[in-house]
């Protein structure tokens, strides 16, 4: 063909250009026709990658791909597409070339065997990042792929960031957590990357099960699952690996010839200790591997020779499983990462549980097993609930001498919205405590009218004891760990009312309550730091003794405390940490993502009580003086003249057996109106018997009756103006109070 065209004598330059175009077009037609007529090359993913793949610029190694650089991936890629193998699961460290395996698989099936494919990552943003930062550069760097991806994308919309069209088929890239990624798609292969990070919010089922259903139309279809494992028994990737033939990489000792799987526990280095066995110095540069067989130390250079191409042998634990291949490997098998680097990671994680979990997952490639420790039984605590407070009897126990509150600011997530979680606790002699209110306030943390407005309503609530003594919250803690500045703005104007900014410290040995406050927000807000470990130890001891009423006994109201509450209260357990010759105990979550608001809020409330330095004798004497000065209040104690804030009329209960409430939009205005009515009526005792009877029987829906009620309040208010104006301030020498009692000292004075 070339000689025929060359033999034509062309004098016009325009004709010469046309000849070149014709020549190129003809060659392209011949090449594409040949590709369509000839069967695809008989080569696996590894062979294709070594023949065709290129590594894009921006990586540590660029240019022509060579599997000799990562020899452990060869058998993994050879298993992809193997007849009869329906699933391949790859679990291990973060740096084991999982992305390389995925890219080479995509490239092989675009080039040699065009077919529909689906690539899934945990969330859509990660899918876009993979497409833009990994896949697109790879396709452009590899000539065999670059010419096959459809061009003119902006015009015909055949291609986009998340959809790659090529001759013969396509691949889609999406989120494994969205139902749309699986619908109406039958594909030959599905690759799920980072399975353990996929949040389970798909109604149809597990991502891997959904993936298996989408490949059924292809007799040779397969699923690839690649992930770094999470926590033991929670890791879906590790669960899939345990269903496979469980292949592990064996190497041969250069000294004794013994075959073994390298274990991180056999990685050793020089450690200097003092007489108490405490670590003084560690030299990671001396790191070496102790053979599992002969115990001779294997040096860095010997390790690299052990990992040369063809030296790693993948041996399955369950060879009888033929349709599901599983591969596990960790970072020590990567010759580009030294044993000294791995030793440095281990040293850096010592004594830090969070770093240890990251170490186990991302370096060792194993699921993290939290240390077993002492824990509380939630079922035992449920059995000790009582009915000291309920909707029909909202009067609080006479043993309550002091009231605190605490608010935990929750960022929310897919399952729960942003919200405030607030609890009110009553305290009595010998630190007995009673839960008086548990309230969830959903809404934007930055919007006062959605959330904080109703926290103010709780702050100003009046709690009446069974003997008629009205009490208010003396001190309220607000955790400032989330939306810190918004919290400061709320607290700033309410500090004189007893609202305190707090920040918890999880460090072992930190004092339960700091000896002094820290000024924040340009010196306008006083921040109290709490040692949560010490406070949890105190609470843990109290909860272990629920069978014995007495000092430090914690009373739980049945109306507020359901199974969810006790699950949160017992979400942490106590474990023992060893550092050299020293041992200490700390509290950690049993489950990484387990909710623990209840225990946190109990910690904050206990801290507020302790920060007041309560003198129980003086508190009781103050209440007795109030009772002597207000005999009518004591005589009418059982009559409950106020409409309870706990009334669920117009509000949606969270649980059928409780009146812990979610404030919905239709009830917000009504709640605020009712609150104002309650505070005024409970605070003022200058009512005649006729007025009391009228107010008790007044129908809230009767506008005329409500007008008369307001007139009564206006008359009483006129009497009190000048004699009892303003909010009652806490003082130590108060003898009588017409307004509700707010026990305790002044925050500024105490600190």
Secondary structure as GFF3:
##gff-version 3
##sequence-region A 1 751
A	DSSP	alpha_helix	2	6	.	.	.	ID=ss1
A	DSSP	alpha_helix	13	37	.	.	.	ID=ss2
A	DSSP	alpha_helix	45	52	.	.	.	ID=ss3
A	DSSP	beta_strand	54	55	.	.	.	ID=ss4
A	DSSP	beta_strand	63	64	.	.	.	ID=ss5
A	DSSP	three_ten_helix	67	70	.	.	.	ID=ss6
A	DSSP	alpha_helix	73	79	.	.	.	ID=ss7
A	DSSP	beta_strand	87	92	.	.	.	ID=ss8
A	DSSP	alpha_helix	98	111	.	.	.	ID=ss9
A	DSSP	beta_strand	117	121	.	.	.	ID=ss10
A	DSSP	alpha_helix	124	129	.	.	.	ID=ss11
A	DSSP	pi_helix	130	135	.	.	.	ID=ss12
A	DSSP	alpha_helix	136	141	.	.	.	ID=ss13
A	DSSP	alpha_helix	143	146	.	.	.	ID=ss14
A	DSSP	alpha_helix	153	156	.	.	.	ID=ss15
A	DSSP	beta_strand	163	166	.	.	.	ID=ss16
A	DSSP	beta_strand	169	175	.	.	.	ID=ss17
A	DSSP	three_ten_helix	179	181	.	.	.	ID=ss18
A	DSSP	beta_strand	189	193	.	.	.	ID=ss19
A	DSSP	three_ten_helix	195	197	.	.	.	ID=ss20
A	DSSP	alpha_helix	207	214	.	.	.	ID=ss21
A	DSSP	beta_strand	222	227	.	.	.	ID=ss22
A	DSSP	alpha_helix	236	242	.	.	.	ID=ss23
A	DSSP	beta_strand	247	252	.	.	.	ID=ss24
A	DSSP	beta_strand	259	260	.	.	.	ID=ss25
A	DSSP	three_ten_helix	264	266	.	.	.	ID=ss26
A	DSSP	beta_strand	267	273	.	.	.	ID=ss27
A	DSSP	beta_strand	279	290	.	.	.	ID=ss28
A	DSSP	beta_strand	297	298	.	.	.	ID=ss29
A	DSSP	alpha_helix	300	306	.	.	.	ID=ss30
A	DSSP	beta_strand	313	316	.	.	.	ID=ss31
A	DSSP	beta_strand	324	329	.	.	.	ID=ss32
A	DSSP	three_ten_helix	331	333	.	.	.	ID=ss33
A	DSSP	alpha_helix	339	349	.	.	.	ID=ss34
A	DSSP	alpha_helix	353	358	.	.	.	ID=ss35
A	DSSP	pi_helix	359	363	.	.	.	ID=ss36
A	DSSP	alpha_helix	378	382	.	.	.	ID=ss37
A	DSSP	beta_strand	385	386	.	.	.	ID=ss38
A	DSSP	beta_strand	402	410	.	.	.	ID=ss39
A	DSSP	beta_strand	419	427	.	.	.	ID=ss40
A	DSSP	three_ten_helix	429	431	.	.	.	ID=ss41
A	DSSP	beta_strand	433	442	.	.	.	ID=ss42
A	DSSP	pi_helix	448	452	.	.	.	ID=ss43
A	DSSP	alpha_helix	453	459	.	.	.	ID=ss44
A	DSSP	beta_strand	463	464	.	.	.	ID=ss45
A	DSSP	beta_strand	470	471	.	.	.	ID=ss46
A	DSSP	beta_strand	475	479	.	.	.	ID=ss47
A	DSSP	alpha_helix	484	492	.	.	.	ID=ss48
A	DSSP	three_ten_helix	495	497	.	.	.	ID=ss49
A	DSSP	beta_strand	499	505	.	.	.	ID=ss50
A	DSSP	beta_strand	518	520	.	.	.	ID=ss51
A	DSSP	beta_strand	525	531	.	.	.	ID=ss52
A	DSSP	alpha_helix	532	544	.	.	.	ID=ss53
A	DSSP	beta_strand	554	557	.	.	.	ID=ss54
A	DSSP	alpha_helix	563	569	.	.	.	ID=ss55
A	DSSP	beta_strand	572	579	.	.	.	ID=ss56
A	DSSP	beta_strand	582	589	.	.	.	ID=ss57
A	DSSP	alpha_helix	597	611	.	.	.	ID=ss58
A	DSSP	alpha_helix	616	629	.	.	.	ID=ss59
A	DSSP	alpha_helix	631	635	.	.	.	ID=ss60
A	DSSP	three_ten_helix	637	639	.	.	.	ID=ss61
A	DSSP	beta_strand	652	653	.	.	.	ID=ss62
A	DSSP	beta_strand	661	662	.	.	.	ID=ss63
A	DSSP	alpha_helix	665	683	.	.	.	ID=ss64
A	DSSP	alpha_helix	689	697	.	.	.	ID=ss65
A	DSSP	alpha_helix	703	720	.	.	.	ID=ss66
A	DSSP	alpha_helix	747	750	.	.	.	ID=ss67
###
